[in-house]
């Protein structure tokens, strides 16, 4: 009898939730939308503000971008799941909780709408490093364990996790040296203070062209227009892939009709030639996706990098 009552309560709650979702979906949207995102000035904020006007035109309602600090995801997680409060965030949204306690869970508390952009890094080295390809670099690192080092902008940054992933997949021992910002991390390689780094293509392109840095490969799964002619690291290290992404999400409980409508509009916007060109000029590529593909990729990356984080002892609590 208690079990039956429990089941009935659960069924009733589910029916109420479905009813609420259906109610929210009717006539959507009928008022302004709010996109909560990271502080102004970064790539995530740029992507949100670039797409907001087009989304407003498509939906026939104003779309306001609200910049918040580290609590952006928490605000959206607690919002009413009616499609009027959305989150645009970056890779740290689903990788950060793997490294430290978080007030939200990226899987439990959110519904994916679409990936928006991705920004791969390139693996570069000081010219004195006696290797000219990823294969030669791996051989060098294996022959001299613990003697090569690489810089990153901070512990937990894409360059840091990319370096740890490279070490994990190649069985090499390369020492991580964190700096305060990617500019300082790049400067350390230019001066020869460290041998390697993973950097955005645009930040090191002039130095590569001038012969002040040598480039080994790009971290995307496929060759990228952001680094023409640069081979992928994955061509030598199968399955290697990492980058900084931006994505659009909604609170858990948001109706399927709303999610599909938002996905349809954001994918259409992202595939416009003008939008692609502006994003490419900002150093990122469009990766519009279905909600299902986004969810699968996010879970896959969390599992893959979660193992790297655990093995490297990077979790802070």
KAVENJO-V668723 format. One record per pair of residues at least 4 apart in sequence whose ideal C-beta (glycine too) atoms are under 7 Angstrom apart, sorted by the first residue. I is the first residue (numbers start at 1). J is the second residue. Records with the same first field share a line. If there is no record, write none. Layout:
I->J ; J
This chain:
1->5
2->6
3->7
4->8
5->9
6->10
7->11
8->12
9->13
10->14
11->15
12->16
13->17
14->18
15->19
16->20
17->21 ; 253
18->22
19->23
20->24
21->25 ; 253 ; 255
22->26 ; 255
24->28 ; 82 ; 83 ; 255 ; 258
25->255 ; 257 ; 258
28->83 ; 258 ; 261
29->33 ; 59 ; 61 ; 83 ; 84
31->61 ; 84
32->61 ; 62 ; 64
33->59 ; 61 ; 63 ; 84 ; 86
34->64 ; 66 ; 84 ; 85
35->48 ; 52 ; 63 ; 65 ; 66 ; 86 ; 88
36->66 ; 68 ; 72 ; 75 ; 76 ; 85 ; 87
37->44 ; 45 ; 48 ; 65 ; 67 ; 72 ; 88 ; 89
38->42 ; 44 ; 45 ; 67 ; 72 ; 89 ; 90
39->45 ; 67 ; 69
40->45 ; 67
41->45
42->46
43->47 ; 119 ; 246 ; 282 ; 284
44->48 ; 88 ; 89 ; 90 ; 246
45->49 ; 67
46->50 ; 282
47->51 ; 88 ; 116 ; 117 ; 246
48->52 ; 65 ; 88
49->65
50->275 ; 278
51->55 ; 266 ; 269
52->56 ; 63 ; 65
53->57
54->58 ; 269
55->59 ; 63 ; 265 ; 266 ; 269
56->61 ; 62 ; 63
58->265
59->265
68->72 ; 75
71->75
72->76 ; 87 ; 89
73->77 ; 87 ; 89 ; 93 ; 104
74->78 ; 103 ; 104
75->79
76->85 ; 86 ; 87 ; 251
77->104 ; 109 ; 110 ; 251
79->85 ; 251
81->250 ; 251 ; 252 ; 253 ; 254
83->250 ; 254 ; 258 ; 262
85->251
86->248 ; 249 ; 250
87->249
88->246 ; 248
89->93 ; 247
90->244 ; 245 ; 246
91->95 ; 158 ; 244 ; 245
92->96
93->106
94->106 ; 298 ; 302
95->99 ; 305
96->100 ; 102
97->102 ; 105 ; 106
98->302 ; 305 ; 306 ; 309
99->156 ; 309 ; 314 ; 315 ; 316
100->315 ; 316 ; 317
101->317
104->109
105->109
106->110 ; 298
107->299
108->252
109->251 ; 252
110->249 ; 250 ; 251 ; 252
111->249 ; 250 ; 252 ; 254 ; 259
112->247 ; 249 ; 291 ; 294 ; 295 ; 298
113->248 ; 249 ; 250 ; 259 ; 262 ; 263 ; 266 ; 291
114->247 ; 248 ; 263 ; 266 ; 267 ; 288 ; 289 ; 291 ; 294
115->245 ; 247 ; 287 ; 288 ; 289 ; 294
116->246 ; 247 ; 248 ; 270
117->245 ; 246 ; 279 ; 284 ; 285 ; 286 ; 287
118->243 ; 245 ; 284 ; 285 ; 287
119->200 ; 243 ; 244 ; 283 ; 284
120->218 ; 219 ; 220 ; 224 ; 226 ; 243
121->158 ; 159 ; 162 ; 198 ; 199 ; 200 ; 219 ; 243
122->199 ; 201 ; 204 ; 215 ; 218 ; 227 ; 230
123->196 ; 198 ; 216 ; 217 ; 233
124->189 ; 197 ; 199 ; 204 ; 208 ; 213 ; 214 ; 215
125->129 ; 189 ; 195 ; 196 ; 213 ; 214 ; 216
126->189 ; 192 ; 195
127->211 ; 214
128->192
129->195
130->140
131->136 ; 137 ; 140
132->136 ; 214
133->137 ; 216
134->138 ; 216 ; 217 ; 233 ; 236 ; 237
135->139 ; 236
136->140
137->141 ; 216
138->142 ; 170 ; 172
139->143
140->144
141->148 ; 172 ; 174
142->172
144->148
145->173
146->173 ; 175
148->174 ; 195 ; 196
149->174 ; 175 ; 177 ; 194 ; 195
150->163 ; 174 ; 176 ; 177 ; 194 ; 195 ; 196 ; 197
151->177 ; 179 ; 185 ; 188 ; 189 ; 194 ; 197
152->157 ; 159 ; 160 ; 163 ; 176 ; 178 ; 179 ; 185 ; 197 ; 198
153->157 ; 159 ; 179 ; 181 ; 182 ; 185
154->160 ; 178
155->160 ; 178
156->160 ; 161 ; 314
158->162 ; 242 ; 243 ; 244
159->163 ; 185 ; 197 ; 198 ; 199
160->164 ; 176 ; 178
161->165 ; 242 ; 305 ; 308
162->166 ; 198 ; 219 ; 242
163->167 ; 174 ; 176 ; 198
164->168 ; 308 ; 312
165->169 ; 240 ; 242 ; 305 ; 308
166->170 ; 240
167->172 ; 173 ; 174
168->308 ; 311
169->237 ; 239 ; 240
170->237
174->196
177->194
179->184 ; 185 ; 188
180->184
181->185
182->186 ; 199 ; 203
183->187
184->188
185->197
186->190 ; 197 ; 199 ; 203 ; 204
187->191
188->193 ; 194
189->194 ; 196 ; 197 ; 213
190->207 ; 212 ; 213
198->219
199->203 ; 204
200->283
201->205 ; 226 ; 227 ; 283
202->283
204->208 ; 213
205->209
206->210
207->212 ; 213
208->213 ; 215
215->230
217->230 ; 231 ; 232 ; 233
218->224 ; 227 ; 230 ; 232 ; 233
219->233 ; 241 ; 242 ; 243
220->224 ; 232 ; 241 ; 243
221->232 ; 234 ; 241
222->232
223->232
224->285
225->280 ; 285
226->283 ; 285
231->235
233->237 ; 240
234->238 ; 239 ; 240 ; 241
247->294
248->266
250->254 ; 259
254->258 ; 259
255->259
256->260
257->261
258->262
259->263 ; 291
260->264
261->265
262->266
263->267 ; 290 ; 291
264->268
265->269
266->270 ; 288
267->271 ; 288
269->275
270->275 ; 286 ; 288
271->286 ; 288
272->276
273->277
274->278
275->279
276->280 ; 286
277->281
278->282
279->284 ; 285 ; 286
280->285
289->293 ; 294
290->294
291->295
292->296
293->297
294->298
295->299
296->300
297->301
298->302
299->303
300->304
301->305
302->306
303->307
305->309
306->310
307->311
308->312
309->314 ; 315
310->315
